[in-house]
Amino acid sequence: MREEKMWRRLAGRLLSRSTRTRFKRELEDLLGVEILVPPNSQHAGAVGIATLVSGV
């Protein structure tokens, strides 16, 4: 149970808004282009993964 809490805490940190924003900014600096992220991008990712898994 303790290990599960550790993983949940780690996932929360990795998925936090500030971490995503910082990662996006660093990636933009590295690539030299602006990265556009739609407001509900997690839904697009979920649909993409579902499509890949389904074999469509």
C-alpha positions as a Markdown table, in Angstrom:
| # | Residue | x | y | z |
|---|---|---|---|---|
| 1 | Met | 0.0 | 0.0 | 0.0 |
| 2 | Arg | 2.8 | 2.4 | 0.8 |
| 3 | Glu | 4.4 | 1.8 | -2.6 |
| 4 | Glu | 1.1 | 2.6 | -4.3 |
| 5 | Lys | 0.9 | 5.9 | -2.5 |
| 6 | Met | 4.5 | 6.7 | -3.7 |
| 7 | Trp | 3.6 | 6.0 | -7.3 |
| 8 | Arg | 0.4 | 8.1 | -7.1 |
| 9 | Arg | 2.4 | 11.0 | -5.7 |
| 10 | Leu | 5.0 | 10.6 | -8.4 |
| 11 | Ala | 2.4 | 10.5 | -11.1 |
| 12 | Gly | 0.7 | 13.6 | -9.7 |
| 13 | Arg | 4.0 | 15.5 | -9.9 |
| 14 | Leu | 4.7 | 14.3 | -13.4 |
| 15 | Leu | 1.3 | 15.2 | -14.7 |
| 16 | Ser | 1.0 | 18.6 | -12.9 |
| 17 | Arg | 0.2 | 21.6 | -15.0 |
| 18 | Ser | 3.4 | 23.4 | -14.0 |
| 19 | Thr | 5.5 | 20.4 | -15.1 |
| 20 | Arg | 3.7 | 20.2 | -18.4 |
| 21 | Thr | 4.1 | 23.9 | -19.0 |
| 22 | Arg | 7.8 | 23.8 | -18.2 |
| 23 | Phe | 8.4 | 20.8 | -20.4 |
| 24 | Lys | 6.5 | 22.5 | -23.3 |
| 25 | Arg | 8.6 | 25.6 | -22.9 |
| 26 | Glu | 11.9 | 23.7 | -22.8 |
| 27 | Leu | 10.9 | 21.6 | -25.9 |
| 28 | Glu | 10.0 | 24.8 | -27.8 |
| 29 | Asp | 13.4 | 26.3 | -26.9 |
| 30 | Leu | 15.1 | 23.1 | -28.0 |
| 31 | Leu | 13.3 | 22.8 | -31.3 |
| 32 | Gly | 13.0 | 26.5 | -32.1 |
| 33 | Val | 9.3 | 26.3 | -32.9 |
| 34 | Glu | 6.1 | 27.1 | -31.1 |
| 35 | Ile | 4.1 | 24.1 | -29.9 |
| 36 | Leu | 0.3 | 24.4 | -29.9 |
| 37 | Val | -1.5 | 22.3 | -27.3 |
| 38 | Pro | -5.3 | 22.2 | -27.6 |
| 39 | Pro | -7.2 | 22.7 | -24.3 |
| 40 | Asn | -8.5 | 19.1 | -24.2 |
| 41 | Ser | -5.4 | 17.4 | -25.6 |
| 42 | Gln | -5.8 | 14.4 | -23.2 |
| 43 | His | -9.0 | 13.4 | -25.0 |
| 44 | Ala | -7.2 | 13.4 | -28.4 |
| 45 | Gly | -4.5 | 11.2 | -27.0 |
| 46 | Ala | -7.1 | 8.8 | -25.5 |
| 47 | Val | -8.9 | 8.5 | -28.8 |
| 48 | Gly | -5.6 | 8.0 | -30.7 |
| 49 | Ile | -4.5 | 5.2 | -28.3 |
| 50 | Ala | -8.0 | 3.6 | -28.5 |
| 51 | Thr | -7.8 | 3.6 | -32.3 |
| 52 | Leu | -4.3 | 2.0 | -32.3 |
| 53 | Val | -5.4 | -0.7 | -29.9 |
| 54 | Ser | -8.5 | -1.5 | -31.8 |
| 55 | Gly | -6.6 | -2.1 | -35.0 |
| 56 | Val | -8.8 | 0.2 | -37.1 |
